[in-house]
């Protein structure tokens, strides 16, 4: 009997839904649901999967989320800056409504898992995925498993030194200009220049500044968990910015530890069409069927 798996990439502006035929690997149904209220959004997702039944479901969500199996709020979005979404149940809701097993992780963990799969599922390597978009976050996989069992990381909010030529007040509602998200997330482009990021020329100096801060975050992470591959996703930076990120990363290291070929260490996603999280969710859902 043909089996199908479902994917939910739960974002602050939209939920991206997909259904894949396990045998053929073909995506047979997709939908984008605007992120409005929890009730409206989750009901629209439920209705999609009622019309397109699956045998297992994986969710990669914005957070913070509760991943502790022993917690009373396991499977919930917890205290989030997204208005109205704090204390929203995801995992249990879909398990009850659809009658299938579900797994929940962060959106960046899902993306990291997708890149791990696409890059050969090499359990001899440690993988990092960091997204620089509307928000900033990162996930990591070591020996095929996510780093973090009872809690997920919040690497996007690590404290990083501010560059001397940057007088921006910061964009993080919790940490101002003291954390990675406050200095690099998409809204900081307009915050610094008065121009939306998508309308900025790529030679604008703000992208050099963002590249510097991303290099700072990557270097902190590298010294902490020594990843073999660090994937930089999200819409703020692109392939053309990677040489600058690598340059600053090497300068910060100053030949302290062996980093190998930085062109192979610091890379962009290889899953096309921003599909790393979807691929990761499909594969996590398949794991539930084993």
C-alpha positions in Angstrom: 0.0 0.0 0.0 1.4 3.4 -1.0 2.4 5.6 1.9 2.5 9.4 2.1 4.3 11.8 4.5 3.4 15.3 5.3 5.5 18.4 5.9 4.7 21.7 7.6 7.2 24.5 7.5 5.6 26.8 10.1 6.8 30.4 9.6 5.8 33.7 11.1 4.2 34.8 7.8 3.1 31.6 6.2 2.8 27.8 6.8 4.2 25.8 3.8 2.4 22.5 3.5 3.5 19.5 1.4 2.7 15.8 0.8 5.2 13.4 -0.6 4.7 9.9 -2.0 7.2 7.8 0.0 7.8 5.2 -2.8 8.3 7.6 -5.7 9.6 10.7 -3.8 7.2 12.9 -5.7 5.5 15.8 -4.0 1.8 15.3 -4.8 0.2 18.3 -3.1 1.3 21.6 -1.7 -0.3 24.7 -0.2 0.7 27.9 1.5 -1.4 29.1 4.4 -1.1 32.6 5.8 -0.1 32.8 9.4 -3.0 34.6 11.0 -4.5 33.4 14.3 -3.5 29.9 15.7 -7.1 28.6 15.3 -7.5 29.8 11.7 -4.1 28.7 10.6 -4.1 25.3 12.2 -7.6 24.5 11.0 -6.6 25.4 7.4 -3.6 23.0 7.7 -5.8 20.3 9.2 -8.3 20.6 6.3 -5.4 20.3 3.8 -4.2 17.1 5.3 -7.8 15.8 5.6 -8.0 16.3 1.8 -4.5 14.9 1.2 -4.1 12.1 3.9 -0.7 11.2 5.2 0.7 8.3 7.3 3.1 10.6 9.3 3.7 14.3 9.7 6.8 16.4 10.5 6.7 20.0 11.6 9.5 22.5 11.5 8.3 25.6 13.4 9.3 29.1 14.4 9.8 29.2 18.1 10.7 28.9 20.8 9.1 25.5 21.1 9.1 22.8 23.8 10.8 19.7 22.7 11.2 18.1 26.2 9.2 14.8 26.1 8.7 15.0 29.9 7.3 18.5 29.9 3.6 19.4 30.2 3.9 21.7 27.2 5.8 19.2 25.0 5.0 20.0 21.4 3.9 23.5 22.0 5.1 26.9 20.8 6.0 28.6 24.0 6.8 32.2 24.7 7.2 33.8 21.3 7.2 37.4 20.1 4.7 36.4 17.4 1.4 38.0 18.7 -1.2 35.5 19.8 0.9 32.4 19.3 2.4 31.8 22.7 1.4 28.5 24.3 0.0 27.1 21.0 0.0 23.3 20.7 1.2 21.9 17.4 2.3 18.3 17.7 -0.6 17.0 19.8 -3.1 19.0 17.8 -2.2 17.3 14.5 -1.9 13.9 16.0 -5.4 14.1 17.4 -7.0 15.8 14.3 -5.3 13.6 11.7 -4.8 10.3 13.7 -1.2 9.9 12.6 2.2 10.2 14.4 3.8 13.7 14.3 7.2 15.0 15.1 8.0 18.7 15.9 11.4 20.5 15.7 12.5 24.0 15.0 12.5 25.4 11.4 16.2 25.6 11.4 16.6 22.1 12.7 14.4 20.9 9.8 16.5 22.9 7.4 19.7 21.4 8.8 18.2 17.9 8.5 17.4 18.6 4.9 20.9 19.7 4.1 22.3 16.7 6.0 20.1 14.4 3.8 21.0 16.2 0.6 24.7 16.2 1.4 24.8 12.4 1.7 23.7 11.7 5.3 27.4 11.5 6.4 27.4 10.6 10.1 31.1 11.3 10.3 30.4 15.0 9.9 28.8 17.7 12.1 26.4 20.0 10.2 25.2 23.5 11.0 22.4 25.4 9.4 22.0 29.1 10.2 19.3 31.3 8.7 19.6 35.0 8.3 16.1 36.1 7.4 13.2 37.9 9.2 14.7 36.2 12.2 18.0 34.5 12.9 18.4 31.0 14.2 20.6 27.9 13.8 20.4 24.2 14.2 23.1 21.5 14.3 23.3 17.8 13.7 26.1 15.5 15.0 26.3 11.8 14.1 22.9 12.0 12.6 21.1 13.5 15.6 20.1 17.0 16.5 22.2 18.7 19.2 19.8 19.4 22.1 17.3 16.9 23.6 15.3 18.6 26.2 15.9 22.1 24.8 16.8 23.5 21.4 19.5 26.0 20.8 18.9 29.7 20.5 22.1 30.5 18.6 20.5 33.5 16.8 20.5 35.4 20.1 24.1 34.8 21.0 25.8 38.0 22.2 28.4 39.3 19.7 30.6 42.4 19.8 29.4 45.4 17.8 31.6 46.8 15.1 33.0 50.2 15.9 31.5 51.8 12.7 28.0 50.6 13.5 25.7 53.0 15.4 22.5 51.1 14.8 20.4 50.7 18.0 19.5 47.1 17.3 16.4 45.3 16.3 15.9 42.6 18.8 12.9 43.2 21.2 14.7 41.3 23.9 18.4 42.2 23.5 18.5 45.3 21.3 21.9 45.6 19.6 23.6 42.9 21.8 22.7 39.7 19.9 23.0 38.3 16.4 19.4 38.7 15.5 19.3 42.3 16.7 22.2 43.1 14.3 21.7 40.9 11.3 18.0 40.0 10.7 16.2 41.3 7.7 14.4 44.2 9.4 17.8 45.6 10.4 18.5 46.5 6.7 15.7 48.9 6.6 16.4 50.0 10.2 19.9 51.1 9.2 19.2 52.5 5.7 15.5 53.4 5.6 15.2 51.1 2.5 13.7 47.6 2.5 16.3 45.0 2.0 14.9 43.7 -1.3 15.3 47.2 -2.7 18.9 47.7 -1.7 21.8 47.5 -4.2 24.0 44.6 -3.3 27.0 46.8 -3.1 25.5 48.8 -0.3 28.0 48.8 2.7 25.3 47.4 5.0 25.9 43.9 3.5 29.5 44.1 4.4 28.5 44.8 8.0 26.0 42.0 8.0 28.6 39.6 6.6 31.0 40.6 9.4 28.4 39.8 12.1 27.5 36.5 10.5 31.2 35.6 10.4 31.3 36.4 14.2 28.4 34.1 14.9 29.8 31.4 12.7 33.2 31.7 14.4 31.7 31.4 17.9 29.7 28.3 16.8 32.8 26.8 15.1 34.9 27.1 18.3 32.0 25.6 20.3 31.0 22.5 18.3 33.5 22.5 15.4 31.1 21.8 12.5 32.4 20.3 9.3 29.8 22.1 7.2 28.2 25.5 8.0 25.3 26.3 5.7 24.2 30.0 5.6 20.6 30.2 4.5 17.9 32.9 4.5 17.3 35.8 2.2 19.5 38.6 3.7 22.8 37.3 2.3 23.4 35.5 -1.0 26.2 33.5 -2.7 27.9 36.8 -3.6 28.3 37.6 0.1 30.0 34.4 1.0 33.6 35.4 0.1 33.2 38.4 2.5 31.9 36.1 5.3 34.8 33.7 4.7 37.3 36.5 4.7 36.1 37.9 8.1 35.9 34.4 9.5 39.5 33.7 8.6 40.6 37.1 10.0 38.8 36.3 13.3 40.5 32.9 13.6 43.9 34.4 12.9 45.3 30.9 12.3 44.4 29.8 15.8 42.6 26.5 15.0 42.7 24.5 11.8 39.6 25.3 9.7 40.5 23.6 6.4 39.1 25.0 3.2 36.7 27.7 4.2 35.1 27.6 0.7 33.9 24.1 1.7 33.3 24.9 5.3 31.0 28.0 4.8 28.5 27.4 2.1 25.0 28.2 0.8 22.2 25.6 0.8 22.3 22.9 -1.9 18.6 22.1 -1.7 17.0 24.2 -4.5 14.1 26.7 -4.1 14.6 27.2 -0.4 13.5 23.6 0.1 15.8 22.4 2.9 13.2 22.5 5.6 10.6 20.7 3.5 13.1 17.9 2.6 14.1 17.7 6.2 10.4 17.3 7.3 9.7 14.7 4.7 12.6 12.6 5.9 11.8 13.1 9.6 8.2 11.9 8.9 9.6 8.9 7.1 11.6 8.1 10.2 8.3 7.8 12.1 7.2 5.0 9.7 10.2 2.8 10.4 
